[in-house]
Amino acid sequence: APAQIGVTGLAVMGRNLARNLARHGFTVALHNRTHARTESLVAEHGDEGTFVPSERLEDFVASLERPRAIIVMVKAGGPTDAVVDELVPLLDEGDIVIDCGNAHFADTRRREQALSEHGLHFVGAGVSGGEVGALEGPSIMPGGSAQSYEKLGPIFESIAAQVDGTPCCVHVGPDGAGHFVKMVHNGIEYADMQLIAEAYDLLRSGLGAAPAQIADTFREWNSGDLESFLIEITADVLAHTDAATGEAFVDVVLDQAEQKGTGRWTVQNALELGVPITGIAEATFARSLSGHAEQRAAAAQAFATPAEEGFADDPQAFTDDVRKALYASKVVAYAQGFDHIAAGSDEYGWDVDPGAMATIWRGGCIIRAKFLDRIREAYDDQPDLPTLLVAPYFAAAVQDGVDSWRRVVAAAARAGIPTPAFSSSLAYFDALRRPRLPAALIQGLRDNFGAHTYRRVDRDGTFHTEWSQDLVEHEA
Ligand code: 6PG
């Protein structure tokens, strides 16, 4: 029988997606540039379902039922273009090419446009959950045409993670919408991880707790509002002992965080759209900063650590403050991420449903968390929510945590413990809630040095003050 779906590119993600599909009863066509990889997949896992391996791309394409659905799982950028270019001449009208990698959504838009001119569908599908997710149930964020989803929906929804009987997959929107949402997902992932790292640093450097103790704290936190995959694995990583040295694993790892670039894309795009995703930006920059080893060494030599006088009189109370600060900052990170999705959706005309995104992030993906249910409810109750921060549930949570948040940020500043994500999230919250901002002064300065004009609180119109001529003000 012809295969229902094909996968080309059988490195670990492609391989695991193919196995997941086969395990769910789909007949899966397989192809890889180096055929040995295809053979090893069939040899090792052929009993998990029905695979149709092909050595040549032509045979792979011919082995698929029409309209064909072909997952391309190769490196983003040039390699993806190369495979797509090879595929296109072999395909027929209505066939669907699916890119499940972390592609930039602008590339996806371009490819979708190009393939639509050949009567083909190109679907950029964000897939989150790492290797294990790909095999056991990822969160899937497919973009592309509604027509392509008629074929792909039932397949993807069956292999995706399921939460309360609901699949973690939905048609996100046209062309690059899926990859855009996956990009923002990764931005939130960066913020989430940075916040966790800062919380750890506060407990470690501030309270002097050992990694194993902090692991217990995170494990405890994971049974409350903070319950999430990242908090859970933080406990595991902190509890881990390095086999070679017997030291805490976290102490033998070089403290320079790397990135493949999705966080950077998120921040770049947010700058273009004018969305203040400050927590995500700080998290991305914090990774860059950690990598500047020479500057760090020079500064470490030049400046002493501040005396940590009276850091926390009551460690238990401080730990609780950190938990609340973490939660409030996390709400800010998600609020900013959802703002970003809304802005992208407006800009590119996608009509993305934010509640549906919260729904498909509840399982499978790296940022899966209990409180995504609350986010979904918030958008169900009020689809045009101005910011997640004012949804009743989150407003109450932030209100409840704000004193702790301030104490934590203040204590960190006094002790010289950098908390860029905690601090910037608090600053974001304070800036949003303040009736009046010093932006008025910035407008005055711009008008003063560059006649850039300003608007007034008491009258409509655009104004300019003749600063050199007795401060005459007139409508610009
Ligand atoms: C996921 C992850 C994944 C991402 C890694 C690495 O959702 O499964 O987001 O797609 O590639 O987390 O990202 P960095 O190397 O940029 O940290």
Residues whose N, C-alpha, C, O or C-beta is under 5 A from the ligand:
A	BS01	6PG	V127 S128 G129 G130 N186 E258 Q259 K260 G261 T262 I366
